[in-house]
Amino acid sequence: MVKNSFISVISQEEENRGSIEFQVFRFTNKIRRLTSHLELHRKDYLSQRGLRKILGKRQRLLSYLSKKNRIRYKELISQLDIRESKTR
């Protein structure tokens, strides 16, 4: 239930579309939609490529956020139910 309230809060913030949290939220929605599409259409290689590109963009944003503000990063990961990235 926490996830739904977070989604509604992010969706209502019209002027804050450039924030990292909103961008990660949008990429996460696209990733989930593409993943469900690829479960039906396994050989759709263009969608697989698009999914990989979006995953990379989201990963770069999350690594930036983890370097800049670790607390916001932890909150975002827990609310969107994303696994924490591996540290190098």
PDB file of N, CA, C and O in Angstrom, chain B, residues numbered from 101:
ATOM      1  N   MET B 101       0.811  -1.200   0.000  1.00  0.00           N
ATOM      2  CA  MET B 101       0.000   0.000   0.000  1.00  0.00           C
ATOM      3  C   MET B 101       0.855   1.265   0.000  1.00  0.00           C
ATOM      4  O   MET B 101       0.431   2.311  -0.492  1.00  0.00           O
ATOM      5  N   VAL B 102       2.050   1.161   0.551  1.00  0.00           N
ATOM      6  CA  VAL B 102       2.940   2.323   0.578  1.00  0.00           C
ATOM      7  C   VAL B 102       3.313   2.720  -0.840  1.00  0.00           C
ATOM      8  O   VAL B 102       3.448   3.904  -1.147  1.00  0.00           O
ATOM      9  N   LYS B 103       3.480   1.712  -1.712  1.00  0.00           N
ATOM     10  CA  LYS B 103       3.878   1.983  -3.084  1.00  0.00           C
ATOM     11  C   LYS B 103       2.810   2.811  -3.808  1.00  0.00           C
ATOM     12  O   LYS B 103       3.141   3.730  -4.558  1.00  0.00           O
ATOM     13  N   ASN B 104       1.526   2.486  -3.584  1.00  0.00           N
ATOM     14  CA  ASN B 104       0.457   3.211  -4.266  1.00  0.00           C
ATOM     15  C   ASN B 104       0.403   4.671  -3.840  1.00  0.00           C
ATOM     16  O   ASN B 104       0.187   5.549  -4.675  1.00  0.00           O
ATOM     17  N   SER B 105       0.596   4.943  -2.559  1.00  0.00           N
ATOM     18  CA  SER B 105       0.574   6.335  -2.115  1.00  0.00           C
ATOM     19  C   SER B 105       1.758   7.098  -2.702  1.00  0.00           C
ATOM     20  O   SER B 105       1.628   8.271  -3.055  1.00  0.00           O
ATOM     21  N   PHE B 106       2.901   6.444  -2.808  1.00  0.00           N
ATOM     22  CA  PHE B 106       4.083   7.076  -3.396  1.00  0.00           C
ATOM     23  C   PHE B 106       3.828   7.401  -4.860  1.00  0.00           C
ATOM     24  O   PHE B 106       4.201   8.473  -5.335  1.00  0.00           O
ATOM     25  N   ILE B 107       3.189   6.473  -5.579  1.00  0.00           N
ATOM     26  CA  ILE B 107       2.903   6.682  -6.998  1.00  0.00           C
ATOM     27  C   ILE B 107       1.952   7.854  -7.177  1.00  0.00           C
ATOM     28  O   ILE B 107       2.144   8.674  -8.074  1.00  0.00           O
ATOM     29  N   SER B 108       0.926   7.944  -6.330  1.00  0.00           N
ATOM     30  CA  SER B 108      -0.020   9.051  -6.476  1.00  0.00           C
ATOM     31  C   SER B 108       0.655  10.381  -6.155  1.00  0.00           C
ATOM     32  O   SER B 108       0.363  11.391  -6.796  1.00  0.00           O
ATOM     33  N   VAL B 109       1.549  10.395  -5.175  1.00  0.00           N
ATOM     34  CA  VAL B 109       2.265  11.634  -4.838  1.00  0.00           C
ATOM     35  C   VAL B 109       3.142  12.060  -5.999  1.00  0.00           C
ATOM     36  O   VAL B 109       3.175  13.240  -6.350  1.00  0.00           O
ATOM     37  N   ILE B 110       3.858  11.110  -6.606  1.00  0.00           N
ATOM     38  CA  ILE B 110       4.734  11.445  -7.731  1.00  0.00           C
ATOM     39  C   ILE B 110       3.910  11.886  -8.935  1.00  0.00           C
ATOM     40  O   ILE B 110       4.300  12.822  -9.634  1.00  0.00           O
ATOM     41  N   SER B 111       2.780  11.233  -9.190  1.00  0.00           N
ATOM     42  CA  SER B 111       1.969  11.579 -10.348  1.00  0.00           C
ATOM     43  C   SER B 111       1.375  12.976 -10.224  1.00  0.00           C
ATOM     44  O   SER B 111       1.169  13.654 -11.231  1.00  0.00           O
ATOM     45  N   GLN B 112       1.101  13.408  -9.003  1.00  0.00           N
ATOM     46  CA  GLN B 112       0.479  14.724  -8.812  1.00  0.00           C
ATOM     47  C   GLN B 112       1.478  15.861  -8.955  1.00  0.00           C
ATOM     48  O   GLN B 112       1.077  17.004  -9.173  1.00  0.00           O
ATOM     49  N   GLU B 113       2.755  15.577  -8.838  1.00  0.00           N
ATOM     50  CA  GLU B 113       3.768  16.628  -8.907  1.00  0.00           C
ATOM     51  C   GLU B 113       4.060  16.968 -10.372  1.00  0.00           C
ATOM     52  O   GLU B 113       5.033  16.480 -10.946  1.00  0.00           O
ATOM     53  N   GLU B 114       3.226  17.792 -10.958  1.00  0.00           N
ATOM     54  CA  GLU B 114       3.358  18.130 -12.376  1.00  0.00           C
ATOM     55  C   GLU B 114       4.619  18.947 -12.650  1.00  0.00           C
ATOM     56  O   GLU B 114       5.287  18.736 -13.662  1.00  0.00           O
ATOM     57  N   GLU B 115       4.947  19.876 -11.755  1.00  0.00           N
ATOM     58  CA  GLU B 115       6.072  20.763 -12.015  1.00  0.00           C
ATOM     59  C   GLU B 115       7.408  20.106 -11.687  1.00  0.00           C
ATOM     60  O   GLU B 115       8.459  20.691 -11.949  1.00  0.00           O
ATOM     61  N   ASN B 116       7.388  18.902 -11.120  1.00  0.00           N
ATOM     62  CA  ASN B 116       8.626  18.264 -10.684  1.00  0.00           C
ATOM     63  C   ASN B 116       8.988  17.080 -11.575  1.00  0.00           C
ATOM     64  O   ASN B 116       9.544  16.093 -11.092  1.00  0.00           O
ATOM     65  N   ARG B 117       8.683  17.163 -12.854  1.00  0.00           N
ATOM     66  CA  ARG B 117       8.927  16.051 -13.764  1.00  0.00           C
ATOM     67  C   ARG B 117      10.399  15.820 -14.046  1.00  0.00           C
ATOM     68  O   ARG B 117      10.774  14.750 -14.525  1.00  0.00           O
ATOM     69  N   GLY B 118      11.226  16.789 -13.763  1.00  0.00           N
ATOM     70  CA  GLY B 118      12.644  16.635 -14.018  1.00  0.00           C
ATOM     71  C   GLY B 118      13.397  16.002 -12.869  1.00  0.00           C
ATOM     72  O   GLY B 118      14.588  15.713 -12.992  1.00  0.00           O
ATOM     73  N   SER B 119      12.721  15.782 -11.753  1.00  0.00           N
ATOM     74  CA  SER B 119      13.423  15.217 -10.598  1.00  0.00           C
ATOM     75  C   SER B 119      13.853  13.787 -10.892  1.00  0.00           C
ATOM     76  O   SER B 119      13.240  13.087 -11.698  1.00  0.00           O
ATOM     77  N   ILE B 120      14.897  13.379 -10.233  1.00  0.00           N
ATOM     78  CA  ILE B 120      15.435  12.038 -10.451  1.00  0.00           C
ATOM     79  C   ILE B 120      14.401  10.992 -10.053  1.00  0.00           C
ATOM     80  O   ILE B 120      14.246   9.979 -10.734  1.00  0.00           O
ATOM     81  N   GLU B 121      13.688  11.237  -8.943  1.00  0.00           N
ATOM     82  CA  GLU B 121      12.700  10.269  -8.477  1.00  0.00           C
ATOM     83  C   GLU B 121      11.616  10.059  -9.524  1.00  0.00           C
ATOM     84  O   GLU B 121      11.213   8.925  -9.784  1.00  0.00           O
ATOM     85  N   PHE B 122      11.139  11.151 -10.127  1.00  0.00           N
ATOM     86  CA  PHE B 122      10.080  11.029 -11.135  1.00  0.00           C
ATOM     87  C   PHE B 122      10.591  10.288 -12.366  1.00  0.00           C
ATOM     88  O   PHE B 122       9.885   9.449 -12.925  1.00  0.00           O
ATOM     89  N   GLN B 123      11.810  10.593 -12.786  1.00  0.00           N
ATOM     90  CA  GLN B 123      12.364   9.922 -13.960  1.00  0.00           C
ATOM     91  C   GLN B 123      12.540   8.428 -13.708  1.00  0.00           C
ATOM     92  O   GLN B 123      12.227   7.612 -14.575  1.00  0.00           O
ATOM     93  N   VAL B 124      13.040   8.064 -12.524  1.00  0.00           N
ATOM     94  CA  VAL B 124      13.204   6.650 -12.196  1.00  0.00           C
ATOM     95  C   VAL B 124      11.849   5.971 -12.136  1.00  0.00           C
ATOM     96  O   VAL B 124      11.704   4.830 -12.573  1.00  0.00           O
ATOM     97  N   PHE B 125      10.852   6.667 -11.594  1.00  0.00           N
ATOM     98  CA  PHE B 125       9.485   6.135 -11.532  1.00  0.00           C
ATOM     99  C   PHE B 125       8.945   5.862 -12.934  1.00  0.00           C
ATOM    100  O   PHE B 125       8.349   4.812 -13.175  1.00  0.00           O
ATOM    101  N   ARG B 126       9.148   6.799 -13.856  1.00  0.00           N
ATOM    102  CA  ARG B 126       8.678   6.604 -15.234  1.00  0.00           C
ATOM    103  C   ARG B 126       9.403   5.456 -15.913  1.00  0.00           C
ATOM    104  O   ARG B 126       8.776   4.639 -16.588  1.00  0.00           O
ATOM    105  N   PHE B 127      10.731   5.384 -15.741  1.00  0.00           N
ATOM    106  CA  PHE B 127      11.493   4.281 -16.331  1.00  0.00           C
ATOM    107  C   PHE B 127      11.045   2.945 -15.755  1.00  0.00           C
ATOM    108  O   PHE B 127      10.971   1.953 -16.480  1.00  0.00           O
ATOM    109  N   THR B 128      10.745   2.907 -14.457  1.00  0.00           N
ATOM    110  CA  THR B 128      10.299   1.667 -13.821  1.00  0.00           C
ATOM    111  C   THR B 128       8.969   1.216 -14.410  1.00  0.00           C
ATOM    112  O   THR B 128       8.768   0.026 -14.653  1.00  0.00           O
ATOM    113  N   ASN B 129       8.062   2.159 -14.642  1.00  0.00           N
ATOM    114  CA  ASN B 129       6.779   1.793 -15.266  1.00  0.00           C
ATOM    115  C   ASN B 129       6.999   1.248 -16.674  1.00  0.00           C
ATOM    116  O   ASN B 129       6.378   0.257 -17.059  1.00  0.00           O
ATOM    117  N   LYS B 130       7.879   1.888 -17.444  1.00  0.00           N
ATOM    118  CA  LYS B 130       8.168   1.402 -18.797  1.00  0.00           C
ATOM    119  C   LYS B 130       8.790   0.012 -18.753  1.00  0.00           C
ATOM    120  O   LYS B 130       8.458  -0.848 -19.569  1.00  0.00           O
ATOM    121  N   ILE B 131       9.690  -0.206 -17.802  1.00  0.00           N
ATOM    122  CA  ILE B 131      10.355  -1.501 -17.680  1.00  0.00           C
ATOM    123  C   ILE B 131       9.342  -2.586 -17.357  1.00  0.00           C
ATOM    124  O   ILE B 131       9.386  -3.669 -17.940  1.00  0.00           O
ATOM    125  N   ARG B 132       8.435  -2.306 -16.438  1.00  0.00           N
ATOM    126  CA  ARG B 132       7.428  -3.311 -16.078  1.00  0.00           C
ATOM    127  C   ARG B 132       6.501  -3.599 -17.252  1.00  0.00           C
ATOM    128  O   ARG B 132       6.114  -4.747 -17.476  1.00  0.00           O
ATOM    129  N   ARG B 133       6.144  -2.556 -18.003  1.00  0.00           N
ATOM    130  CA  ARG B 133       5.268  -2.757 -19.157  1.00  0.00           C
ATOM    131  C   ARG B 133       5.972  -3.572 -20.243  1.00  0.00           C
ATOM    132  O   ARG B 133       5.377  -4.481 -20.822  1.00  0.00           O
ATOM    133  N   LEU B 134       7.236  -3.249 -20.521  1.00  0.00           N
ATOM    134  CA  LEU B 134       7.991  -3.995 -21.531  1.00  0.00           C
ATOM    135  C   LEU B 134       8.250  -5.438 -21.097  1.00  0.00           C
ATOM    136  O   LEU B 134       8.246  -6.347 -21.927  1.00  0.00           O
ATOM    137  N   THR B 135       8.469  -5.643 -19.822  1.00  0.00           N
ATOM    138  CA  THR B 135       8.705  -6.997 -19.324  1.00  0.00           C
ATOM    139  C   THR B 135       7.473  -7.865 -19.525  1.00  0.00           C
ATOM    140  O   THR B 135       7.585  -9.015 -19.949  1.00  0.00           O
ATOM    141  N   SER B 136       6.300  -7.322 -19.224  1.00  0.00           N
ATOM    142  CA  SER B 136       5.075  -8.104 -19.427  1.00  0.00           C
ATOM    143  C   SER B 136       4.839  -8.345 -20.917  1.00  0.00           C
ATOM    144  O   SER B 136       4.327  -9.399 -21.296  1.00  0.00           O
ATOM    145  N   HIS B 137       5.205  -7.381 -21.767  1.00  0.00           N
ATOM    146  CA  HIS B 137       5.075  -7.561 -23.213  1.00  0.00           C
ATOM    147  C   HIS B 137       6.005  -8.677 -23.696  1.00  0.00           C
ATOM    148  O   HIS B 137       5.618  -9.497 -24.528  1.00  0.00           O
ATOM    149  N   LEU B 138       7.228  -8.702 -23.173  1.00  0.00           N
ATOM    150  CA  LEU B 138       8.198  -9.693 -23.621  1.00  0.00           C
ATOM    151  C   LEU B 138       7.888 -11.099 -23.119  1.00  0.00           C
ATOM    152  O   LEU B 138       8.381 -12.076 -23.681  1.00  0.00           O
ATOM    153  N   GLU B 139       7.071 -11.214 -22.063  1.00  0.00           N
ATOM    154  CA  GLU B 139       6.651 -12.541 -21.633  1.00  0.00           C
ATOM    155  C   GLU B 139       5.760 -13.179 -22.688  1.00  0.00           C
ATOM    156  O   GLU B 139       5.768 -14.398 -22.858  1.00  0.00           O
ATOM    157  N   LEU B 140       4.995 -12.361 -23.393  1.00  0.00           N
ATOM    158  CA  LEU B 140       4.130 -12.878 -24.463  1.00  0.00           C
ATOM    159  C   LEU B 140       4.887 -13.024 -25.776  1.00  0.00           C
ATOM    160  O   LEU B 140       4.706 -14.004 -26.499  1.00  0.00           O
ATOM    161  N   HIS B 141       5.732 -12.051 -26.079  1.00  0.00           N
ATOM    162  CA  HIS B 141       6.436 -12.013 -27.362  1.00  0.00           C
ATOM    163  C   HIS B 141       7.933 -12.173 -27.112  1.00  0.00           C
ATOM    164  O   HIS B 141       8.671 -11.189 -27.063  1.00  0.00           O
ATOM    165  N   ARG B 142       8.365 -13.393 -26.958  1.00  0.00           N
ATOM    166  CA  ARG B 142       9.752 -13.670 -26.563  1.00  0.00           C
ATOM    167  C   ARG B 142      10.763 -13.275 -27.633  1.00  0.00           C
ATOM    168  O   ARG B 142      11.904 -12.949 -27.303  1.00  0.00           O
ATOM    169  N   LYS B 143      10.382 -13.295 -28.886  1.00  0.00           N
ATOM    170  CA  LYS B 143      11.343 -13.026 -29.964  1.00  0.00           C
ATOM    171  C   LYS B 143      11.301 -11.592 -30.471  1.00  0.00           C
ATOM    172  O   LYS B 143      11.817 -11.305 -31.551  1.00  0.00           O
ATOM    173  N   ASP B 144      10.704 -10.704 -29.720  1.00  0.00           N
ATOM    174  CA  ASP B 144      10.640  -9.296 -30.097  1.00  0.00           C
ATOM    175  C   ASP B 144      11.960  -8.630 -29.695  1.00  0.00           C
ATOM    176  O   ASP B 144      12.082  -8.050 -28.617  1.00  0.00           O
ATOM    177  N   TYR B 145      12.936  -8.733 -30.590  1.00  0.00           N
ATOM    178  CA  TYR B 145      14.289  -8.306 -30.241  1.00  0.00           C
ATOM    179  C   TYR B 145      14.421  -6.792 -30.136  1.00  0.00           C
ATOM    180  O   TYR B 145      15.254  -6.302 -29.373  1.00  0.00           O
ATOM    181  N   LEU B 146      13.623  -6.048 -30.880  1.00  0.00           N
ATOM    182  CA  LEU B 146      13.683  -4.591 -30.769  1.00  0.00           C
ATOM    183  C   LEU B 146      13.188  -4.135 -29.400  1.00  0.00           C
ATOM    184  O   LEU B 146      13.748  -3.208 -28.814  1.00  0.00           O
ATOM    185  N   SER B 147      12.153  -4.775 -28.895  1.00  0.00           N
ATOM    186  CA  SER B 147      11.679  -4.429 -27.555  1.00  0.00           C
ATOM    187  C   SER B 147      12.703  -4.831 -26.498  1.00  0.00           C
ATOM    188  O   SER B 147      12.851  -4.146 -25.486  1.00  0.00           O
ATOM    189  N   GLN B 148      13.410  -5.936 -26.726  1.00  0.00           N
ATOM    190  CA  GLN B 148      14.463  -6.336 -25.795  1.00  0.00           C
ATOM    191  C   GLN B 148      15.564  -5.283 -25.754  1.00  0.00           C
ATOM    192  O   GLN B 148      16.092  -4.955 -24.690  1.00  0.00           O
ATOM    193  N   ARG B 149      15.900  -4.759 -26.929  1.00  0.00           N
ATOM    194  CA  ARG B 149      16.934  -3.722 -26.996  1.00  0.00           C
ATOM    195  C   ARG B 149      16.465  -2.459 -26.278  1.00  0.00           C
ATOM    196  O   ARG B 149      17.227  -1.842 -25.533  1.00  0.00           O
ATOM    197  N   GLY B 150      15.205  -2.077 -26.504  1.00  0.00           N
ATOM    198  CA  GLY B 150      14.659  -0.911 -25.821  1.00  0.00           C
ATOM    199  C   GLY B 150      14.652  -1.093 -24.319  1.00  0.00           C
ATOM    200  O   GLY B 150      14.942  -0.159 -23.571  1.00  0.00           O
ATOM    201  N   LEU B 151      14.318  -2.301 -23.874  1.00  0.00           N
ATOM    202  CA  LEU B 151      14.313  -2.592 -22.444  1.00  0.00           C
ATOM    203  C   LEU B 151      15.719  -2.447 -21.865  1.00  0.00           C
ATOM    204  O   LEU B 151      15.891  -1.876 -20.789  1.00  0.00           O
ATOM    205  N   ARG B 152      16.720  -2.959 -22.574  1.00  0.00           N
ATOM    206  CA  ARG B 152      18.099  -2.839 -22.092  1.00  0.00           C
ATOM    207  C   ARG B 152      18.535  -1.380 -22.012  1.00  0.00           C
ATOM    208  O   ARG B 152      19.233  -0.989 -21.076  1.00  0.00           O
ATOM    209  N   LYS B 153      18.124  -0.573 -22.990  1.00  0.00           N
ATOM    210  CA  LYS B 153      18.485   0.853 -22.973  1.00  0.00           C
ATOM    211  C   LYS B 153      17.849   1.563 -21.783  1.00  0.00           C
ATOM    212  O   LYS B 153      18.502   2.357 -21.106  1.00  0.00           O
ATOM    213  N   ILE B 154      16.574   1.276 -21.532  1.00  0.00           N
ATOM    214  CA  ILE B 154      15.881   1.915 -20.411  1.00  0.00           C
ATOM    215  C   ILE B 154      16.475   1.460 -19.083  1.00  0.00           C
ATOM    216  O   ILE B 154      16.621   2.255 -18.155  1.00  0.00           O
ATOM    217  N   LEU B 155      16.818   0.169 -18.999  1.00  0.00           N
ATOM    218  CA  LEU B 155      17.457  -0.335 -17.773  1.00  0.00           C
ATOM    219  C   LEU B 155      18.776   0.393 -17.515  1.00  0.00           C
ATOM    220  O   LEU B 155      19.088   0.733 -16.373  1.00  0.00           O
ATOM    221  N   GLY B 156      19.541   0.629 -18.566  1.00  0.00           N
ATOM    222  CA  GLY B 156      20.801   1.340 -18.406  1.00  0.00           C
ATOM    223  C   GLY B 156      20.607   2.773 -17.962  1.00  0.00           C
ATOM    224  O   GLY B 156      21.342   3.271 -17.109  1.00  0.00           O
ATOM    225  N   LYS B 157      19.610   3.443 -18.542  1.00  0.00           N
ATOM    226  CA  LYS B 157      19.329   4.829 -18.148  1.00  0.00           C
ATOM    227  C   LYS B 157      18.918   4.901 -16.684  1.00  0.00           C
ATOM    228  O   LYS B 157      19.372   5.769 -15.939  1.00  0.00           O
ATOM    229  N   ARG B 158      18.038   3.963 -16.279  1.00  0.00           N
ATOM    230  CA  ARG B 158      17.584   3.961 -14.890  1.00  0.00           C
ATOM    231  C   ARG B 158      18.751   3.662 -13.956  1.00  0.00           C
ATOM    232  O   ARG B 158      18.859   4.256 -12.883  1.00  0.00           O
ATOM    233  N   GLN B 159      19.614   2.750 -14.359  1.00  0.00           N
ATOM    234  CA  GLN B 159      20.761   2.395 -13.524  1.00  0.00           C
ATOM    235  C   GLN B 159      21.706   3.578 -13.353  1.00  0.00           C
ATOM    236  O   GLN B 159      22.224   3.808 -12.260  1.00  0.00           O
ATOM    237  N   ARG B 160      21.932   4.330 -14.433  1.00  0.00           N
ATOM    238  CA  ARG B 160      22.799   5.508 -14.328  1.00  0.00           C
ATOM    239  C   ARG B 160      22.191   6.563 -13.400  1.00  0.00           C
ATOM    240  O   ARG B 160      22.902   7.170 -12.600  1.00  0.00           O
ATOM    241  N   LEU B 161      20.866   6.783 -13.508  1.00  0.00           N
ATOM    242  CA  LEU B 161      20.216   7.740 -12.619  1.00  0.00           C
ATOM    243  C   LEU B 161      20.308   7.289 -11.164  1.00  0.00           C
ATOM    244  O   LEU B 161      20.567   8.098 -10.273  1.00  0.00           O
ATOM    245  N   LEU B 162      20.094   5.991 -10.927  1.00  0.00           N
ATOM    246  CA  LEU B 162      20.142   5.490  -9.554  1.00  0.00           C
ATOM    247  C   LEU B 162      21.554   5.576  -8.977  1.00  0.00           C
ATOM    248  O   LEU B 162      21.722   5.871  -7.794  1.00  0.00           O
ATOM    249  N   SER B 163      22.563   5.322  -9.801  1.00  0.00           N
ATOM    250  CA  SER B 163      23.930   5.421  -9.280  1.00  0.00           C
ATOM    251  C   SER B 163      24.276   6.876  -8.971  1.00  0.00           C
ATOM    252  O   SER B 163      24.967   7.154  -7.990  1.00  0.00           O
ATOM    253  N   TYR B 164      23.802   7.801  -9.799  1.00  0.00           N
ATOM    254  CA  TYR B 164      24.010   9.226  -9.523  1.00  0.00           C
ATOM    255  C   TYR B 164      23.346   9.611  -8.204  1.00  0.00           C
ATOM    256  O   TYR B 164      23.939  10.297  -7.372  1.00  0.00           O
ATOM    257  N   LEU B 165      22.098   9.156  -8.028  1.00  0.00           N
ATOM    258  CA  LEU B 165      21.365   9.504  -6.807  1.00  0.00           C
ATOM    259  C   LEU B 165      22.027   8.887  -5.581  1.00  0.00           C
ATOM    260  O   LEU B 165      22.068   9.511  -4.521  1.00  0.00           O
ATOM    261  N   SER B 166      22.544   7.668  -5.713  1.00  0.00           N
ATOM    262  CA  SER B 166      23.184   7.029  -4.558  1.00  0.00           C
ATOM    263  C   SER B 166      24.457   7.754  -4.156  1.00  0.00           C
ATOM    264  O   SER B 166      24.810   7.778  -2.977  1.00  0.00           O
ATOM    265  N   LYS B 167      25.157   8.350  -5.129  1.00  0.00           N
ATOM    266  CA  LYS B 167      26.359   9.113  -4.801  1.00  0.00           C
ATOM    267  C   LYS B 167      26.018  10.455  -4.167  1.00  0.00           C
ATOM    268  O   LYS B 167      26.700  10.906  -3.247  1.00  0.00           O
ATOM    269  N   LYS B 168      24.948  11.098  -4.667  1.00  0.00           N
ATOM    270  CA  LYS B 168      24.603  12.439  -4.208  1.00  0.00           C
ATOM    271  C   LYS B 168      23.844  12.433  -2.882  1.00  0.00           C
ATOM    272  O   LYS B 168      24.153  13.209  -1.978  1.00  0.00           O
ATOM    273  N   ASN B 169      22.832  11.538  -2.774  1.00  0.00           N
ATOM    274  CA  ASN B 169      21.986  11.539  -1.584  1.00  0.00           C
ATOM    275  C   ASN B 169      21.565  10.105  -1.284  1.00  0.00           C
ATOM    276  O   ASN B 169      20.603   9.594  -1.858  1.00  0.00           O
ATOM    277  N   ARG B 170      22.290   9.469  -0.386  1.00  0.00           N
ATOM    278  CA  ARG B 170      22.059   8.041  -0.091  1.00  0.00           C
ATOM    279  C   ARG B 170      20.682   7.799   0.533  1.00  0.00           C
ATOM    280  O   ARG B 170      20.076   6.755   0.290  1.00  0.00           O
ATOM    281  N   ILE B 171      20.181   8.742   1.330  1.00  0.00           N
ATOM    282  CA  ILE B 171      18.894   8.558   2.008  1.00  0.00           C
ATOM    283  C   ILE B 171      17.760   8.554   0.990  1.00  0.00           C
ATOM    284  O   ILE B 171      16.890   7.684   1.033  1.00  0.00           O
ATOM    285  N   ARG B 172      17.763   9.532   0.065  1.00  0.00           N
ATOM    286  CA  ARG B 172      16.729   9.565  -0.982  1.00  0.00           C
ATOM    287  C   ARG B 172      16.792   8.317  -1.844  1.00  0.00           C
ATOM    288  O   ARG B 172      15.758   7.797  -2.262  1.00  0.00           O
ATOM    289  N   TYR B 173      18.004   7.832  -2.112  1.00  0.00           N
ATOM    290  CA  TYR B 173      18.195   6.618  -2.909  1.00  0.00           C
ATOM    291  C   TYR B 173      17.558   5.415  -2.228  1.00  0.00           C
ATOM    292  O   TYR B 173      16.835   4.647  -2.863  1.00  0.00           O
ATOM    293  N   LYS B 174      17.828   5.251  -0.936  1.00  0.00           N
ATOM    294  CA  LYS B 174      17.271   4.117  -0.180  1.00  0.00           C
ATOM    295  C   LYS B 174      15.749   4.179  -0.139  1.00  0.00           C
ATOM    296  O   LYS B 174      15.081   3.157  -0.293  1.00  0.00           O
ATOM    297  N   GLU B 175      15.195   5.381   0.069  1.00  0.00           N
ATOM    298  CA  GLU B 175      13.740   5.539   0.104  1.00  0.00           C
ATOM    299  C   GLU B 175      13.115   5.187  -1.240  1.00  0.00           C
ATOM    300  O   GLU B 175      12.098   4.495  -1.297  1.00  0.00           O
ATOM    301  N   LEU B 176      13.719   5.659  -2.305  1.00  0.00           N
ATOM    302  CA  LEU B 176      13.191   5.416  -3.647  1.00  0.00           C
ATOM    303  C   LEU B 176      13.221   3.934  -3.985  1.00  0.00           C
ATOM    304  O   LEU B 176      12.255   3.401  -4.531  1.00  0.00           O
ATOM    305  N   ILE B 177      14.306   3.277  -3.670  1.00  0.00           N
ATOM    306  CA  ILE B 177      14.427   1.847  -3.955  1.00  0.00           C
ATOM    307  C   ILE B 177      13.382   1.045  -3.182  1.00  0.00           C
ATOM    308  O   ILE B 177      12.768   0.127  -3.728  1.00  0.00           O
ATOM    309  N   SER B 178      13.184   1.392  -1.917  1.00  0.00           N
ATOM    310  CA  SER B 178      12.216   0.632  -1.127  1.00  0.00           C
ATOM    311  C   SER B 178      10.790   0.896  -1.598  1.00  0.00           C
ATOM    312  O   SER B 178       9.966  -0.020  -1.599  1.00  0.00           O
ATOM    313  N   GLN B 179      10.483   2.127  -1.998  1.00  0.00           N
ATOM    314  CA  GLN B 179       9.115   2.447  -2.417  1.00  0.00           C
ATOM    315  C   GLN B 179       8.784   1.871  -3.788  1.00  0.00           C
ATOM    316  O   GLN B 179       7.642   1.474  -4.024  1.00  0.00           O
ATOM    317  N   LEU B 180       9.757   1.816  -4.696  1.00  0.00           N
ATOM    318  CA  LEU B 180       9.496   1.273  -6.026  1.00  0.00           C
ATOM    319  C   LEU B 180       9.776  -0.223  -6.110  1.00  0.00           C
ATOM    320  O   LEU B 180       9.563  -0.837  -7.156  1.00  0.00           O
ATOM    321  N   ASP B 181      10.251  -0.811  -5.017  1.00  0.00           N
ATOM    322  CA  ASP B 181      10.533  -2.248  -4.953  1.00  0.00           C
ATOM    323  C   ASP B 181      11.569  -2.647  -6.008  1.00  0.00           C
ATOM    324  O   ASP B 181      11.351  -3.566  -6.798  1.00  0.00           O
ATOM    325  N   ILE B 182      12.696  -1.937  -6.000  1.00  0.00           N
ATOM    326  CA  ILE B 182      13.805  -2.194  -6.919  1.00  0.00           C
ATOM    327  C   ILE B 182      14.948  -2.781  -6.093  1.00  0.00           C
ATOM    328  O   ILE B 182      15.179  -2.375  -4.954  1.00  0.00           O
ATOM    329  N   ARG B 183      15.653  -3.733  -6.678  1.00  0.00           N
ATOM    330  CA  ARG B 183      16.831  -4.269  -5.989  1.00  0.00           C
ATOM    331  C   ARG B 183      17.952  -3.250  -5.993  1.00  0.00           C
ATOM    332  O   ARG B 183      18.100  -2.465  -6.929  1.00  0.00           O
ATOM    333  N   GLU B 184      18.731  -3.278  -4.939  1.00  0.00           N
ATOM    334  CA  GLU B 184      19.867  -2.349  -4.864  1.00  0.00           C
ATOM    335  C   GLU B 184      20.955  -2.817  -5.816  1.00  0.00           C
ATOM    336  O   GLU B 184      21.194  -4.016  -5.960  1.00  0.00           O
ATOM    337  N   SER B 185      21.606  -1.871  -6.459  1.00  0.00           N
ATOM    338  CA  SER B 185      22.627  -2.229  -7.433  1.00  0.00           C
ATOM    339  C   SER B 185      23.862  -2.754  -6.732  1.00  0.00           C
ATOM    340  O   SER B 185      24.124  -2.439  -5.572  1.00  0.00           O
ATOM    341  N   LYS B 186      24.611  -3.559  -7.459  1.00  0.00           N
ATOM    342  CA  LYS B 186      25.850  -4.100  -6.922  1.00  0.00           C
ATOM    343  C   LYS B 186      26.902  -3.008  -6.885  1.00  0.00           C
ATOM    344  O   LYS B 186      27.050  -2.247  -7.842  1.00  0.00           O
ATOM    345  N   THR B 187      27.630  -2.930  -5.784  1.00  0.00           N
ATOM    346  CA  THR B 187      28.680  -1.924  -5.689  1.00  0.00           C
ATOM    347  C   THR B 187      29.973  -2.506  -6.218  1.00  0.00           C
ATOM    348  O   THR B 187      30.249  -3.695  -6.062  1.00  0.00           O
ATOM    349  N   ARG B 188      30.757  -1.655  -6.842  1.00  0.00           N
ATOM    350  CA  ARG B 188      32.015  -2.114  -7.439  1.00  0.00           C
ATOM    351  C   ARG B 188      33.152  -1.929  -6.486  1.00  0.00           C
ATOM    352  O   ARG B 188      34.292  -2.259  -6.813  1.00  0.00           O
TER     353      ARG B 188
END
